[in-house]
């Protein structure tokens, strides 16, 4: 975990790399950060290296990518439930801020329009944190009793939990189910 100062240093460093197209020199970093000593710059660089944010080859530094892959498990219906798929061997790369939530993450490609009023469309990729627990109102991927899966919102109705679509054209599912996990993010590609 980075301190506030280290995060600020890293963000400025990323901007400098983006602007220059290459990793800046210790002198350039010191001038930008208004450090009077190159030793201070080296201390920050070494701390970021120790925390896995930088790599060093010979005498040159490089930023470590903030992206991490998670397995793409298959299709999750946002409509009528379908049979679950095992991992397809494909991966989806996630930004680090999404992984900060911790836990076992997987991805599913959405098929159907039952969650369209929650702004989840066919072709989107939902990022799911595997868990057996979720709060009412959270969006979840669930196993149904027939071994199919679906993407819906978890709601408590009377004395039972139900899976509720975000599209009035689809039915609420109140049959027994088991959670695969809860949705923590959505990735969309504008084609």
Wavefront OBJ file of the C-alpha trace (Angstrom):
o trace
v 0.000 0.000 0.000
v 1.343 3.388 -0.970
v 1.385 6.417 1.310
v -0.374 9.585 0.174
v 2.969 11.196 -0.761
v 4.060 8.091 -2.696
v 0.749 8.055 -4.607
v 1.204 11.720 -5.493
v 4.792 11.123 -6.588
v 3.701 8.153 -8.730
v 0.873 10.133 -10.371
v 3.202 12.980 -11.311
v 5.732 10.438 -12.566
v 3.055 8.827 -14.775
v 2.118 12.228 -16.207
v 5.769 12.990 -16.951
v 6.199 9.641 -18.744
v 2.999 10.267 -20.725
v 4.119 13.771 -21.720
v 7.714 12.854 -22.574
v 7.135 9.392 -23.989
v 9.977 7.999 -21.874
v 10.989 7.792 -18.210
v 12.393 11.156 -17.025
v 15.838 11.609 -15.538
v 16.403 11.973 -11.790
v 17.219 15.648 -12.386
v 13.967 16.225 -14.332
v 11.940 14.498 -11.609
v 13.669 16.555 -8.915
v 12.929 19.808 -10.763
v 9.268 18.890 -11.322
v 8.806 17.798 -7.692
v 10.874 20.731 -6.391
v 13.231 18.436 -4.479
v 16.592 20.007 -3.681
v 18.441 16.695 -3.532
v 18.650 13.844 -6.045
v 18.867 11.519 -3.012
v 15.199 12.316 -2.244
v 14.207 11.336 -5.787
v 16.204 8.098 -5.476
v 14.537 7.352 -2.123
v 11.058 7.694 -3.686
v 12.028 5.644 -6.740
v 13.434 2.876 -4.545
v 10.301 2.800 -2.367
v 8.114 2.513 -5.459
v 10.411 -0.233 -6.751
v 10.066 -2.142 -3.455
v 6.279 -1.808 -3.633
v 6.154 -3.177 -7.189
v 5.236 0.066 -8.966
v 8.544 0.421 -10.836
v 11.011 -1.952 -12.452
v 14.679 -1.316 -13.013
v 16.852 -2.762 -15.754
v 20.487 -1.717 -15.731
v 20.250 1.977 -14.885
v 16.834 2.730 -16.358
v 13.492 2.792 -14.560
v 10.106 1.795 -15.995
v 6.568 2.063 -14.695
v 4.793 -1.194 -13.965
v 1.444 -1.448 -15.732
v -1.594 -0.802 -13.528
v -3.545 -3.420 -15.469
v -4.172 -6.959 -14.277
v -5.911 -9.845 -16.043
v -8.907 -11.835 -14.767
v -10.392 -14.900 -16.480
v -13.326 -14.462 -18.855
v -15.659 -17.245 -17.736
v -18.161 -17.090 -20.574
v -21.572 -15.589 -21.118
v -23.923 -14.504 -18.353
v -27.483 -14.036 -19.501
v -29.217 -10.791 -18.713
v -32.456 -12.353 -19.862
v -33.388 -16.003 -19.803
v -30.905 -18.094 -17.776
v -28.336 -20.247 -19.623
v -26.001 -23.044 -18.604
v -22.770 -21.858 -16.989
v -19.523 -22.033 -18.910
v -16.084 -22.804 -17.559
v -13.222 -20.399 -18.166
v -12.760 -19.804 -21.884
v -8.993 -19.421 -21.656
v -9.392 -15.720 -22.411
v -8.601 -12.925 -19.998
v -9.890 -9.417 -19.431
v -7.400 -6.800 -18.286
v -8.611 -4.633 -15.408
v -7.329 -1.356 -14.019
v -5.708 -1.543 -10.590
v -8.446 0.522 -8.890
v -10.917 -2.228 -9.684
v -8.663 -4.880 -8.159
v -8.192 -2.911 -4.927
v -11.469 -4.425 -3.725
v -9.575 -7.685 -3.306
v -10.855 -11.198 -3.668
v -11.266 -13.663 -6.480
v -12.410 -11.821 -9.617
v -13.869 -13.227 -12.824
v -15.494 -11.681 -15.874
v -18.600 -12.568 -17.883
v -19.814 -11.237 -21.224
v -23.445 -10.100 -20.975
v -26.056 -11.577 -23.304
v -29.568 -10.153 -23.284
v -31.321 -6.967 -22.202
v -32.878 -7.749 -18.792
v -30.497 -5.291 -17.089
v -30.780 -2.461 -19.631
v -32.364 -0.046 -17.123
v -29.223 -0.495 -15.000
v -27.236 0.543 -18.109
v -25.873 -2.943 -18.726
v -26.208 -3.921 -22.369
v -25.577 -7.003 -24.447
v -21.856 -7.336 -25.150
v -20.755 -5.540 -21.974
v -18.367 -7.365 -19.666
v -19.315 -7.539 -15.989
v -16.563 -7.951 -13.435
v -17.686 -10.204 -10.611
v -16.127 -10.687 -7.193
v -16.778 -14.295 -6.213
v -18.674 -14.422 -2.949
v -21.577 -16.271 -1.376
v -22.782 -13.075 0.323
v -24.442 -9.992 -1.098
v -26.713 -7.267 0.198
v -30.194 -6.654 -1.080
v -30.034 -4.198 -3.982
v -26.644 -5.396 -5.222
v -26.258 -6.777 -8.722
v -25.293 -10.454 -8.711
v -24.555 -13.441 -10.907
v -26.406 -16.473 -9.577
v -26.628 -20.243 -10.200
v -30.190 -21.454 -10.505
v -31.378 -24.901 -9.462
v -31.220 -26.147 -13.079
v -27.460 -25.304 -13.230
v -28.038 -22.229 -15.368
v -26.778 -18.744 -14.474
v -28.220 -15.266 -14.721
v -27.377 -11.624 -14.004
v -29.961 -9.813 -11.873
v -30.379 -7.547 -8.854
v -30.787 -9.217 -5.458
v -33.962 -8.215 -3.574
v -35.645 -9.475 -0.450
v -39.372 -9.988 -0.926
v -41.381 -11.030 2.119
v -39.483 -14.016 3.564
v -37.343 -14.923 0.563
v -34.716 -13.524 -1.782
v -35.435 -12.995 -5.454
v -33.464 -12.060 -8.569
v -34.981 -8.965 -10.133
v -34.356 -7.763 -13.701
v -33.884 -4.088 -14.548
v -36.254 -4.317 -17.503
v -40.034 -4.663 -17.061
v -40.205 -7.105 -20.004
v -38.557 -9.824 -17.859
v -39.842 -11.874 -14.933
v -38.574 -11.869 -11.356
v -36.893 -15.173 -10.402
v -37.698 -16.419 -6.901
v -36.686 -20.070 -7.272
v -33.749 -21.390 -5.213
v -30.377 -20.042 -6.307
v -26.766 -19.810 -5.184
v -24.620 -16.724 -5.659
v -21.600 -16.911 -7.946
v -20.659 -13.386 -6.901
v -21.537 -9.725 -6.983
v -20.876 -7.277 -9.799
v -18.209 -4.700 -8.967
v -17.784 -3.151 -12.391
v -18.808 -3.046 -16.024
v -16.527 -2.711 -19.042
v -17.975 -1.517 -22.332
v -16.382 -1.185 -25.723
v -17.850 1.449 -28.016
v -17.559 0.007 -31.480
l 1 2 3 4 5 6 7 8 9 10 11 12 13 14 15 16 17 18 19 20 21 22 23 24 25 26 27 28 29 30 31 32 33 34 35 36 37 38 39 40 41 42 43 44 45 46 47 48 49 50 51 52 53 54 55 56 57 58 59 60 61 62 63 64 65 66 67 68 69 70 71 72 73 74 75 76 77 78 79 80 81 82 83 84 85 86 87 88 89 90 91 92 93 94 95 96 97 98 99 100 101 102 103 104 105 106 107 108 109 110 111 112 113 114 115 116 117 118 119 120 121 122 123 124 125 126 127 128 129 130 131 132 133 134 135 136 137 138 139 140 141 142 143 144 145 146 147 148 149 150 151 152 153 154 155 156 157 158 159 160 161 162 163 164 165 166 167 168 169 170 171 172 173 174 175 176 177 178 179 180 181 182 183 184 185 186 187 188 189 190 191
